[in-house]
Amino acid sequence: MTSRGLAVSPAVQSAVEDGRPVLALESTIFTHGLPRPRNVEVALDAEERVRSLGVTPATIGIVDGRPTVGLTEAEIERLSNADGVVKASLRDVAVIASKGLSAGTTVAATGYLAHRAGVRVFSTGGLGGVHRDAQQTFDESADLGTLASLPLIVVSAGVKSILDIPLTLERLETLNLAVIGYRTTDYPGFYIADSGHDIDYSVDSPADIAGIASVRDELGICSTILVANPVPADRQLDPALHDDVLTRALAAAAAAGIAGHDTTPFLLDFMQRETGGRSLDVNVEVYRGNVELGARIALAVAGGDR
């Protein structure tokens, strides 16, 4: 189905219309987040994991100017391997579509397109957040404001520890974004299970999350429920190594005069090199865990396995 510039695959459209479970997946993880050929392997594995649980995957991206909910395997492989694929936040979608470009979609863009297609649950790796020194730069991810206006359930492992986690949590509160820990009240820091900051609420099952979403919808609250799902402690980046590398990464960025949108890629690349690729392995572990939990939540929302 194509409507007002949005293409929805037949499988996703049919599942949404029938009330069957669907899970949205972003594309920037394989267009910009992981190296080739691991990127396409992770993307296709995620879809297969979702299907194995009886849920329809809806990987979202932009192909030749067509925002698409439910990329085909060929489209995933193309976006994973093509040069010149851009990174699209929500502000970029209309421009990229009008220019006929191809893009991986961020959390903000993926969430918006998922909502437009009627998909209610979305799994990602980590959220964007408030950047360090935001008091001077006002540098804050568009993910936060966008999710504040969408009645989704989004599963993530928190925000990456290169960001300012305390300020991010403050902004989430201001924007009325509920943060719920999955079997924890420790807010995760993506690479590590516990960022050192607490959250107020936790749940023990996908059914609990579905129940909260149901009440939210009955009350007409239109903001996203953020499910914080930490990487298992035995698979996290060693916290001491993490703290050491992060400190050196921040110092290196300052010394090199790195600022603005160049900061995050610089810091993530530094983390990968200085951990010998271990941070990349944790990234994949995080994503797989969030995909599985998201699929189980989608089942619960649809009235299936709880």
C-alpha positions as CSV (number, residue, x, y, z in Angstrom):
1,M,0.0,0.0,0.0
2,T,1.3,3.5,-0.8
3,S,-0.5,6.5,0.6
4,R,0.6,10.1,0.9
5,G,4.2,9.1,0.2
6,L,4.3,6.2,2.7
7,A,4.7,2.7,1.4
8,V,3.6,-0.2,3.7
9,S,4.4,-3.8,2.8
10,P,1.5,-6.2,2.3
11,A,2.6,-8.3,5.2
12,V,2.7,-5.3,7.6
13,Q,-0.5,-3.9,6.3
14,S,-2.4,-7.2,6.6
15,A,-1.1,-7.8,10.2
16,V,-2.1,-4.3,11.3
17,E,-5.6,-4.6,9.8
18,D,-6.1,-8.0,11.4
19,G,-4.8,-6.9,14.8
20,R,-1.9,-9.3,14.7
21,P,1.4,-8.4,16.4
22,V,3.9,-6.2,14.5
23,L,7.3,-4.9,15.7
24,A,8.9,-1.8,14.1
25,L,12.7,-1.9,13.6
26,E,15.0,1.0,12.6
27,S,17.4,1.0,9.8
28,T,20.3,3.3,10.9
29,I,21.7,0.4,12.8
30,F,22.6,-1.3,9.5
31,T,23.1,1.8,7.4
32,H,25.3,3.7,9.8
33,G,25.8,1.8,13.0
34,L,27.5,-1.4,12.1
35,P,30.3,-2.3,9.6
36,R,29.8,-4.4,6.5
37,P,29.0,-7.3,6.2
38,R,28.0,-7.6,9.9
39,N,25.3,-4.9,9.4
40,V,23.2,-6.9,7.0
41,E,23.7,-10.1,9.0
42,V,22.4,-8.4,12.2
43,A,19.4,-6.8,10.3
44,L,18.2,-10.1,8.7
45,D,18.8,-12.0,11.9
46,A,16.6,-9.5,13.8
47,E,13.8,-10.0,11.4
48,E,14.1,-13.8,11.7
49,R,14.1,-13.6,15.5
50,V,10.9,-11.6,15.3
51,R,9.2,-14.0,12.9
52,S,10.2,-17.0,15.0
53,L,8.1,-15.6,17.9
54,G,5.0,-15.2,15.7
55,V,5.4,-11.4,15.1
56,T,5.6,-9.6,11.8
57,P,8.8,-7.5,11.5
58,A,8.5,-4.0,10.0
59,T,11.9,-2.7,9.3
60,I,11.6,1.0,8.3
61,G,13.8,3.0,5.9
62,I,13.6,5.2,2.8
63,V,14.3,3.7,-0.6
64,D,14.7,6.0,-3.6
65,G,12.6,8.6,-1.9
66,R,9.9,6.2,-0.7
67,P,9.5,6.0,3.1
68,T,8.8,2.3,3.6
69,V,7.4,0.4,6.6
70,G,8.3,-3.2,6.0
71,L,11.5,-3.3,3.9
72,T,12.1,-6.4,1.8
73,E,15.2,-8.5,2.3
74,A,16.6,-7.1,-1.0
75,E,15.9,-3.5,0.2
76,I,17.7,-4.2,3.5
77,E,20.7,-5.6,1.7
78,R,20.7,-2.7,-0.7
79,L,20.6,-0.1,2.1
80,S,23.2,-2.0,4.0
81,N,25.7,-2.1,1.1
82,A,25.1,1.0,-1.0
83,D,27.3,4.1,-0.7
84,G,25.6,7.4,-0.4
85,V,22.8,6.3,1.9
86,V,22.0,9.2,4.2
87,K,20.8,9.3,7.8
88,A,17.3,10.6,8.2
89,S,15.8,12.1,11.3
90,L,12.1,13.2,11.1
91,R,13.0,16.7,9.9
92,D,14.8,15.2,6.9
93,V,12.2,12.7,5.7
94,A,10.2,15.0,3.4
95,V,13.4,16.5,1.9
96,I,14.9,13.1,1.3
97,A,11.7,11.8,-0.2
98,S,11.3,14.8,-2.5
99,K,14.9,14.4,-3.7
100,G,14.5,10.7,-4.3
101,L,17.3,9.7,-2.0
102,S,17.7,6.5,0.1
103,A,18.2,6.7,3.9
104,G,18.4,4.9,7.1
105,T,15.9,6.2,9.6
106,T,16.7,7.3,13.2
107,V,14.5,6.6,16.2
108,A,12.5,9.8,15.6
109,A,11.9,9.1,11.9
110,T,11.2,5.4,12.5
111,G,8.8,6.0,15.3
112,Y,6.8,8.6,13.3
113,L,6.6,6.3,10.2
114,A,5.7,3.3,12.4
115,H,2.8,5.3,14.0
116,R,1.6,6.4,10.6
117,A,1.4,2.8,9.5
118,G,-0.5,1.7,12.7
119,V,2.5,-0.1,14.3
120,R,2.5,0.3,18.1
121,V,5.7,-1.3,19.3
122,F,9.2,-0.4,18.3
123,S,12.6,-1.9,19.3
124,T,15.9,0.0,18.9
125,G,19.3,-0.2,20.4
126,G,19.7,3.1,22.3
127,L,17.8,6.3,22.3
128,G,19.2,9.7,21.5
129,G,19.3,12.1,24.4
130,V,20.8,15.3,25.8
131,H,24.4,15.8,24.9
132,R,27.1,16.8,27.3
133,D,27.5,20.6,27.7
134,A,23.9,21.0,26.4
135,Q,23.6,24.0,28.8
136,Q,25.7,25.9,26.3
137,T,25.1,24.1,23.0
138,F,21.4,23.2,23.3
139,D,22.3,19.9,21.6
140,E,19.5,17.5,22.2
141,S,18.3,14.6,20.1
142,A,15.1,15.0,18.1
143,D,14.2,11.5,19.4
144,L,12.9,13.0,22.6
145,G,10.5,15.6,21.3
146,T,9.2,13.3,18.6
147,L,8.5,10.4,21.0
148,A,6.7,12.8,23.3
149,S,4.0,13.2,20.7
150,L,3.6,9.5,19.7
151,P,1.6,6.9,21.6
152,L,4.1,4.1,21.1
153,I,6.0,1.6,23.2
154,V,9.7,1.8,22.5
155,V,12.2,-0.7,23.9
156,S,15.8,0.4,24.3
157,A,18.8,-0.1,26.5
158,G,18.6,3.5,27.6
159,V,20.8,6.1,26.0
160,K,24.5,5.7,25.2
161,S,26.8,6.7,28.0
162,I,28.6,9.2,25.9
163,L,25.5,11.4,26.5
164,D,24.5,13.3,29.6
165,I,22.3,10.7,31.3
166,P,21.1,12.8,34.2
167,L,20.0,15.7,31.9
168,T,18.4,13.2,29.6
169,L,16.3,11.7,32.4
170,E,15.3,15.3,33.4
171,R,14.1,16.0,29.9
172,L,12.2,12.8,29.7
173,E,10.3,13.8,32.8
174,T,9.6,17.3,31.4
175,L,8.3,15.8,28.1
176,N,6.0,13.4,30.0
177,L,7.8,10.3,28.7
178,A,7.2,7.4,31.1
179,V,10.4,5.4,31.7
180,I,9.9,1.9,32.9
181,G,12.6,-0.6,33.7
182,Y,12.2,-4.1,32.6
183,R,12.9,-6.1,35.8
184,T,15.1,-3.3,37.1
185,T,15.0,0.2,38.6
186,D,18.6,0.8,37.4
187,Y,18.6,3.0,34.3
188,P,20.9,1.3,31.8
189,G,23.7,3.0,29.9
190,F,23.6,1.0,26.7
191,Y,27.1,-0.6,27.0
192,I,26.6,-1.1,30.7
193,A,23.7,-2.5,32.6
194,D,23.6,0.2,35.2
195,S,24.4,3.8,34.4
196,G,24.4,4.7,38.1
197,H,21.0,6.4,37.9
198,D,17.7,5.1,39.2
199,I,14.2,5.1,37.7
200,D,11.0,5.0,39.6
201,Y,9.1,2.1,38.1
202,S,9.8,-1.4,36.9
203,V,7.7,-4.3,35.4
204,D,8.2,-8.0,35.3
205,S,6.5,-9.1,32.1
206,P,5.4,-8.0,28.6
207,A,1.8,-8.2,29.9
208,D,2.5,-5.6,32.5
209,I,3.8,-3.2,29.8
210,A,0.8,-3.9,27.6
211,G,-1.5,-3.2,30.5
212,I,0.2,0.2,31.1
213,A,-0.2,1.0,27.4
214,S,-3.8,0.1,27.5
215,V,-4.5,2.5,30.4
216,R,-2.5,5.2,28.8
217,D,-4.6,4.9,25.6
218,E,-7.9,4.9,27.6
219,L,-6.8,8.2,29.2
220,G,-5.9,9.7,25.9
221,I,-2.2,10.2,26.8
222,C,-0.3,10.5,23.6
223,S,3.4,10.1,24.7
224,T,5.6,7.1,24.2
225,I,6.2,4.5,27.0
226,L,10.0,4.0,27.1
227,V,11.0,0.5,28.3
228,A,14.5,0.4,29.6
229,N,15.9,-3.1,29.0
230,P,19.5,-3.5,30.2
231,V,22.1,-5.7,28.5
232,P,22.7,-8.8,30.7
233,A,25.4,-8.1,33.2
234,D,27.6,-11.0,31.9
235,R,27.5,-9.5,28.4
236,Q,28.0,-5.8,29.2
237,L,31.2,-3.9,28.6
238,D,33.4,-4.2,31.6
239,P,32.4,-1.1,33.6
240,A,36.0,-0.2,34.6
241,L,37.1,-0.4,31.0
242,H,34.0,1.5,29.9
243,D,34.7,4.4,32.3
244,D,38.4,4.6,31.4
245,V,37.8,4.6,27.6
246,L,34.9,7.1,27.9
247,T,37.1,9.5,29.9
248,R,39.8,9.3,27.3
249,A,37.4,9.6,24.4
250,L,35.9,12.8,25.8
251,A,39.3,14.3,26.4
252,A,40.4,13.3,22.8
253,A,37.3,15.0,21.4
254,A,37.9,18.2,23.3
255,A,41.6,18.2,22.3
256,A,40.6,17.7,18.6
257,G,38.0,20.4,18.7
258,I,35.3,18.0,17.8
259,A,31.8,19.5,18.2
260,G,28.2,19.3,17.1
261,H,27.0,16.4,15.0
262,D,30.6,15.1,14.6
263,T,30.8,14.3,18.3
264,T,28.8,11.1,18.5
265,P,30.5,9.4,15.6
266,F,33.9,10.4,17.0
267,L,33.2,9.1,20.4
268,L,31.7,5.8,19.2
269,D,34.6,5.2,16.9
270,F,37.0,5.9,19.7
271,M,35.1,3.4,22.0
272,Q,35.2,0.7,19.3
273,R,38.9,1.1,18.6
274,E,40.0,1.3,22.3
275,T,37.9,-1.7,23.4
276,G,39.2,-3.8,20.5
277,G,35.8,-4.1,19.0
278,R,34.1,-5.2,22.2
279,S,31.8,-2.2,22.3
280,L,30.5,-3.3,18.9
281,D,29.8,-6.8,20.2
282,V,27.9,-5.3,23.1
283,N,25.9,-3.1,20.6
284,V,24.7,-6.3,18.9
285,E,23.9,-8.0,22.2
286,V,21.9,-5.0,23.2
287,Y,19.9,-4.9,20.0
288,R,19.1,-8.6,19.9
289,G,17.8,-8.4,23.5
290,N,15.6,-5.4,22.7
291,V,14.3,-7.0,19.6
292,E,13.2,-10.2,21.4
293,L,11.6,-8.2,24.2
294,G,9.9,-5.9,21.8
295,A,8.4,-8.9,19.9
296,R,7.1,-10.3,23.2
297,I,5.5,-7.0,24.0
298,A,3.9,-6.8,20.6
299,L,2.4,-10.2,21.2
300,A,1.0,-9.0,24.6
301,V,-0.4,-5.8,23.1
302,A,-2.2,-7.9,20.4
303,G,-3.6,-10.2,23.0
304,G,-1.2,-13.1,22.4
305,D,1.6,-14.5,24.5
306,R,1.8,-12.6,27.7
